[in-house]
């Protein structure tokens, strides 16, 4: 039996070490409980104190929370600030100008660095270029960039002049760009000729051109700024397009920040659109920045000499909060990586950790599971003794992957902060704190101090610990979504439904609290719940059972209609061995059905099991469950379904065959 399997059979609770507690910003459970008590006794005052201590204000606010128009809550509304100033100027003025802000590693391994002074200069140059071309406060700007220092600079430059940015992941299609351009009414796009990823040269500018063309004569875009990344030829429209280097040439060395109201929108970030029309999630400036700072300091326990690496792309909210804003607002040094976890081989992450002496590493369970499949040999080739804290983000991490991460990557000495949050929450809302929380594989543990999370039933009544229900947050918090851009009714109906009182935030996830500790475990999306013969089960529960089998590297579970049971469970499985076929596939499928029946119960036994070399994922690593549901039902994927964002579209044919 492996050490991981042995650990899984034991009581899996890992208290923080004495060393971790001693150095942590929030040190010990009493300190955590004191913060929670302060928030309970004076909720607006708690957040006001933190906002005054951690954010630099040009004009101080006089009131922290305004709930008079609930659920359209406002925080620090009459205060004024600038987010770029808080990330850059503040640090330069504090004497950190020569400190490295960003270590950039390109796909081919080339490394460059930018100090805080250099990052400020590059941001000022682009900000002045945007202003010179007529972009002003409240204008919307689409950013469609590769992972790069320039991508961060583009976001910071928009924030500096009060323009509202909307970053679109560089793997999204022209149609996705068109939808976002039109919905936001964006007057400008900042992009690049192309990007380098996984050893491939991928064009970006052609997608921008096509996206604008798809908008037709009503396209709001007046200008396109193009960063020269690959040097590949691309068309440039004379009256609209301008090279980045030409735009910034000769710009003034100073750019006074636009001091905006705390509620001024910092950015819009659209959902992927995999389940319908994309939603433009709108975030504020003041409240969002506060939570980015607090979670970076408290969850990651960021210290001045740390090297922080969040592997997320800036096209996702994780890349906003924990690449573009949080670490910089805390004066940290961070790694920005252009490439992928598996190029040129599956040791790339570990090589980067060794090369840059990364001390805090934050990545997704999807990436962890893909690296588990490569085996434990790769991590052992590299010196990762610089690591002191690990993090997980994006989806619940199954216990076996947690244990592999803890044992193989962290050497059983690095706490794992398994963070739960959403695009809509702006930052962590339920998460371990390294100096506070006993860690439990598969659980995101306790609410971040000040977050009033709970589990309720269909009527909005809080349920007993140990019983599953709907995850909600009972009180507003500073970094929460402010509205859906242009659609306030959709905002109210989606997040503050009348059935739950109209003022309680509905996360859209099911959850359960441990009867003894109160720890939260996320059970999956509310709409990812099976009802098999009257029994309700979350997808995450079944997926965790499958992945706990030593043969399985990754699994995704969806439902399909069934005449007998109402709904049947269909599992898509990636094995650690070669993808089986024929009789071998049937044999392994039966073994896995029996395994799940033993782990959960016979009712959870998958009716269909399909094997593939991989699961259908976007280039960001998100599993396209909508496509899996279509395959499970035996339906053809329509021509109107955009599969251009898939990392490997050919995998769909492989997964059509049930075992």
N, C-alpha and C positions, 0 to 999 in steps of 0.2 A: 504493500500500500504506500502511495506517495505521501510526502509530508503534507501536501495540499489536501489530499483526500482524508488523511488523518485529522487535520485541523477542522475539516468540514463536519466530522463526526463528533467533535468536541463542543463544549460550550464556547461559542465564538464571541467573546467580549474582550476587547483590547483597551485597557485603561491607558490614559496618557502617561508617558514616562515622567519621572521626576525632572529630567532635563528639559523636556518639552514644556512642562508646567512652569518651570523657573524662568524660561525665556519668553513665554507667550505674552502677547499684548493683553489678552484677557486670560488671567492666570487663575485657574481653579474654578470649581463649580460655585463657590460662594460669590465670586466676582460676577459670574454670569447671572446668578439669581438676583444679585443686587441691581443689575441693569434691568432685568425683567420687572422687578418690583418698582423701580423708578418709573418705568413706562406705564405700569398699571395705575400708579398713583397720580401721575400727571402726564398723560400721553402727549398732548401738544408741547408741553414744556420739555419733555425728554428729547424730542426731535429738535426743538429749538436750541437747546444747549449744544447738541452735537453739531448742528448746522453752524453755529457761531464758532465752535472750536475747530472745525475741520475745513471750512470753506472760506475763501477770501471774498468779501463782499465790497463792492464799490459803494453801494447804498444799503445800509443794514435794513433788515425787515423788522416790522413792528408786531406782526402776528404770524404764527407758524401755520396753523390749519384753519382753512375756511371750508366748512362743510355745508354751507347754506344752499348750495345748488347740487347736493348729492344726487347721483354718484359722480358728478363732475367736480371732484375735489381739487382744491388748490393749496399749495404749500409755499410759504414764505413769499406771498404774492407781490408785496410792495418792495421787496428787496431787489437789488440789481447786481449782476455779476457778469463775468465772461468765462466760459469754460476753458477756452484756449489759454487765457491768462493764468488760470488755476493749474493748468498742466505744464506750462512752459515758463512764462515770465516769472512766476512765483519762485520757481526753482533756481533760475538764473540769478534773481535778486537775492536769494538765500545763499549764494556762493557755490551753487552746484553746476555752474555753466560748463565746466570741463569734465563733469561726470558723464560717462557713457549712458545715454538714454536707451538706444536701440542697437543691438547686435543683429545685423541682417545676414542670414545665410541663404544664398541663392540655391536654386535647384541643382546647379552644377558644383556646388560646394564653395564657391567664392564668398568670402566674408568681407563685409564692410560695416563701419560703425558710424553712429551719429551721436555727438554729445548734445546736451541740452541747449547749449548756445547755437550749435549748428542746426538742430531741429527747429529752434525758434526762428533762425534766419531763413530757413527754407520755407517755413510756414508763412512768415511775413511776406516773402517774395510772391508766393502764390496768392495770398490774400489780396495783396495790392494788384496783382494781375486780374483777379476776379473783379475787383472794384473798378479797375480801369475799363473793363468790358461791360460795365453797367449792372453787375450783380450786387444786390444790396440786401439789407435785413429783410427777412421773411421770404425771399425768393427761394424756390426749391431747386436743388442741384442733385442730379443722379451721379453717383460714383460707381464706376464699373471697372475695377482695377485688379491687377494681380496682388498677391501678398507681397508687400514691399514697404520700404520707408515712405515712398511717395504716396502709397495708399493712406497711411496714417496722416501724412502731411495734408492730403486733400481734405480729410475729415476735420483736422484742426484748423485749416484755413477757412473752411465754411463756418465753423464755430466762431472763429475770430471776428468775422464780419457780420455775424447774425443770420447768415443764410442757413436754410434748413436742408441738411443733406439726407439723401436716401441711398444707402449703399446696396448695390445689387451684386450678389455672388457672381464671380467671374465665370462660373460654369453654367449659368442660366442662359436661356435661349433668347433670340431676338423677340419672340412673342412675349416672353416674360418682361423684357425691357419695355416693350410697347405698352403693356398693361400698366406698368409702374410710372412711366413717363406721363401717360394720359391721366391716370388717377391723381398723381401728385401735381400735375400742371407744371412740370419741371421746365425751366427755361434754358438749362445748360446741362451738359454731360461731361464728366471728367473720366477719361479712359486711357488705354494704352494701345499701341499697335498690336501687342500680343502678350502672351505669358509663357513661361517655361514651367512645366509641371510633369514630374515623372519621366524626364528625358524627352518629352515631346514639346514641340512648339505649337501653341494653340492661339489662333487669332482672336482678338477682341474687337478691334475697330470695325470689321465687317458686320458683326452682330449689331453694333450701335447704328451703323448706316441702315441696316435692314429694319431695325426696330423703329427708327424715326420714319422710314418710308411707310411702314405699316400703320403709323399714326395718320397718314394721309395729309391732306391740306390743313387739317386742324392741329398738326403737331405744334406744341408750344416751344420746342427747342429752337433757340436762336444761335447757340454756339456750342462747339465741342472742343475741349482741350485734350490733346493727345500726348501722352508720355511715351517716349521712344525707349521701349524695353528690349525688344528682340532685334530691331533693325530690319524686320521683314517689310517689304513694300506694302503700302495700304493707300487707298484713295483718300484724297483730302479735298473737300469742297471749299473752294476759294472764299466764298462769302460767309462761311460758317465755321470751318475747322481751323484750328491753330495749334501748332506744336507747343507743348509745355515749355520747352527750353526757350523758344522765342517769346512766349508770353511773359516769362519771369525775367528775361534779360533786361537789365537797366532799371528794374523796379527800385523804389526807395527802400532804405534799410530799416525804416520804422513803419509800423502800422498800428495806430492806436486801436485797441480792442473796442468793439461795439458793446457797450454795457447794456445788457438786455434784462428784461424782467425775469424773475425766477421761473415763471410759467411759460416763457417764450419757448416754442418748440425747438429742441436741439436737433432732433432727427425724426424721420419716419422710417420704419423698417417693416417691409411687407412680408407676410407669410409666404410660403413657397408656392401656394396655389394648388397643391396636390389634392385638396379637398374642396375646391370651389374657387370663387373669386378671391384674389389676394386681399388681405386686410392690411391697411396702412396703420400700423401701431404707432401712435404718437407719444413721444416722451418729452418731458420738460427739461429745462436746463439746471435749475437749482436742486430740486429734489433728486433727480437722476444722478447728478454729480456727487451729492452727499452719499448716496448709497454705494456708488462705485468706490468711493474712498473708504468708507467704513468696512465694506466686505473685503476689499483688498488688504486692509490693515488687520482685520480681526479674523477672517476665515483663513487667509493665507499667511497671516502673521509676518507680513513683509518687513524686512529689516534693511537698513541702508546698504549692507554689503551683499545682499541676496542677488542672484540672477534668476529672474522669473521667466518661465516659458509657458505660455498658453498656446496650444497648437491650433486653435480655432481660426478660421478665415475671418477677415473683417466684414465679410458679407453676412455674417450671423451676429446675433446679439452678444454672444460670448466674445467675439472679436471686437465688438464695440466696447463693452464694459471692461474686459480684462486684457485688451491689447491697446486700443486707441486712447482710453481715458483713465481707468483706474490706476494702473501701474505708474503712468506718467504723473498723475495728480498726486501720487504719493512719493514722487522723486526716485522711483525705482529704476533698475536696469533690467531690460527685458530682451528676449530673443524673438525675432520675427523671422519666420521660416517660409520660404517660397515653395518647397517641394512636398513630397509625400512620405509616409511612414515606411514605404516598401521599395523606394528607389534610392540607390541602385540595388539595394537588398533590404531585407527586413531588419537590419541593424541600424538603419539611418537615425532613428530617434535616439538610440543609445549612444551612437557615435557623437551626435550633436550634444548630448548631455555631458559626455566626457570632454569634448573640445571646448565648450563654453562654460564648464564648471557650473552647470545649472543646479540650483538648490531647491527650487520650487517648480514642479512639473504638473501641468493641468491639461488633461486630454479626455477623450470620449471613450465610453465602453466599447463602441464599435471598433475603434482603433486598437484597444487592448485585446479584444477577442481575435482580431485579425493577426495580431502579433503572437498570441498564444498558439495559434495554428502553426506558426513557424518554429515553435519549440523553444525551450529554455536556453538553448546553446548560444543564441545570438546575444542576449543581454550579458551573459557571462564573459564575453570577449572584451567588454569595455569596463573601464573604471568609472563607476557611478557613485563613488563615495561622497561626492559633493552634494548629493540629494539629501534633503532633510524633511521634505513634505511633498506628498503626492495629492492630486485632486482628480475628481471624476465629474463629468458634466455631459448633459444632453439627453440622458435617459437613465432609468434605474440600472444600476450595475448588478448583475447576478452574483451570488455569493462566491461561486468558484472563480470567476474572473477577478473579483475583489481579492481573493486569497492569492491568486497568481501575481497580481499587481503588488500586493503587500510583501509576498515572500520573495519572488524572483527579481522584481524591479527595486523594491524598497529595502531588501535585505532584512525584513522583519524589524526595522528600526524607524521607518518613516510613517507617521500617521497619514491616513487617507481621508481627505475631506470630500465626502460623497455629496455633492451639492445639488439641491433641488431648487430650480427656478425656471422661469419662462421668459420668452420675449416680452411678455406683458408686464412682468414684475420688475424688470430692469436690473436685477441682481439677485443674489442668493436670498431665499426666504426661509428655507429649512436646510440646515447644514451642521455638520460637526464643527466645533471650534477646537483647534489642536491642543490647547492647554486646558480644555474643559471636559470634553465629551468622551466617555468610553465608547470606542468604536465597535459597531456591529455590522458585519458584512451584509450588504443588501439593504441597509437602513440608512436614510439620510438624517436620522436621529432627531434633533430638537430644533425648534424655530430660532432663527436669528434674533438676537435681543431686540425687542420692540415689535416683532411680527406676531400678530394674534391669530395663529393658525388653529384650525379645528377640523374635526370630521363630523359631518351631520347626515341626517337621513333626508328623504324626499321632501319633508316639510320644513327643512332648515333647522331641525332640533338636534342639538349635539348628542351623539351616541356614546355609549359606554366604551371605555378603552377595551380593545380586543374585538370590537365589532367594526366591520367595514362600512364605508359610506363615501360621501362626497367631500373632497378636500375644499375648504373655504378659508378665506382670511377675513376675520370679522371686522377689522378696523382698517381704514385707509393708511397708506404708508407713503413716504415721500417719493420713491422711485417708481410708483405704479403707473401703468398706462393712463393717459389722460383722456383719450378718445380714439375712435377709429377715424382716420382722416376722411372728412366729408360724409361721414355716416354715423352720427351720434346715436341714432336709434339702434343700429346694429351693435354698437358698443354697450348700450344698456341691456339689450336682450341677451347678448352673449356672455357678459361678465357680471351683470347685476340683475338677474332675472327676478321678476315680481314674486315668483314662488318662494324665493329665499329672502324676501323682504325688501328687495330693491336697493339695499345698501351694503350687502355682503358680497365680497368678491368670490365668484365661483371659478375655481382653477381649471375645471374640466377633467380632473384626474380623480380616480378613486384612491382611497388611502385607508390605512388601519393603524391604530396606535397600540404599542405593546402594553399589555395589562399591568406590568410591573413598573416599567421605566417611563412610559409615555412616549417612547420613540416612535416616529412616523416611518412607515414603509409605504411607498407609492406603488399602487397596484396596476397602474396603466390608465390610459385615457378612458373616460366614461363610455365613449362609443367603442372602445376596444374591450368590451365585456361580453362573454358568451352567455347565452341562456339555453343550456342543453337540458331538455326534459325538466325544465323548471329550476335547474340549478344554475346560479350565476357564478362565473369564474372569470378572473382577469387574465388577459393574454400574458402579462408578465409572469404570473404564477406558473403557467404551463411552459413558457419559454425557459424560465429558470430551472425547471425540472429537467427539461431536455438537455440544457447545456451542462448540468451537473453530471451527465453521463460521460465517462472518459472518452467515448468515441466522438463526441460532438464538439465542434469548435464554435458553431453559431447556429441560431434558430430563430425563426419568426413564425408566429402563429396568427392565423386569421380564421374567420368563420364563413360558412356558406350555408344556404338554406338546405334543410333536410326534412323530408316528408315525415319521418318517424319521430325525430327528436326536436324538430323545430329549427335547430341549428347544429351543424356538424363542425368539428374542429379539423382544420387543415394545417399541417405543419410543413414548413420549408426548412430543410436542414442542410448545413454544410458540415461534413465530417472532417476529422483530422487526417484521415487517409484519403486515397483517391476516390472520386465519386463512383459509387457502385452502380451496377446495371443488372438487369435480369433477375435471376433467382437470388443472387447475393443481395440485391437491393431489397427484395421482399423479405429476406431473412433478417436483415438489419432493421427494417421498418417494424417487423413484428417484435424484435427485441426492444426497440424504443417505445413501442406501444405498451409493452409489459412494464417497462421501466417507469413510464409516466403513471400508469395505473398503480404501481407500488408506491411512488413518491407522493401522489395526490389522492388517487382513488380511481376506480374503474370509470367513473363518469367523465374523467378528464382525458381518457384515452383518445388520441387523435384518430379520426377515421381515415384521413389521407395523410401520407407522408411522402414528400417529394424531395429528392436530393439534387444538389447542384454544387458546382465548384465555388460559387459565391451567391450572395443574395443581391437582388436588384437594388442598387443604392445610387443616390446622387453622388456627384464628385466630392461632396462635403461629407459623405458617409451616412446620410440619412436613408433608412430603408423605405422604399416606396411601397407602403402597405396597400395603397389603393390598387396598384398593379397586381399585387399578390391576391387581393380579393377577386379581381377579375379572372385571374388564372384559376383560382380555387373553384369558381363557379363554372368553369369550362367555357367562358366567353372569350371572344376575340378582342384584342386590344384595338380600339377604334383608331382610325386615321387622325382623328382630332385630338388624340392623346399625345402630349409632348413627351417623348422619351429621349430628347436630345440631352437632357441633364444626367442621364444614367451613365455611370462609369463604364458599364459593359452591357449594352443593349442585347447582345447575343445570348445572355444568360436566360432571357425570358423563354426561349424555345426549350432549353434544357429542363426548365421547371414545370413545363406543361404536363409531364408524365407522372402520374401517381403510382406509388408502389403498393 
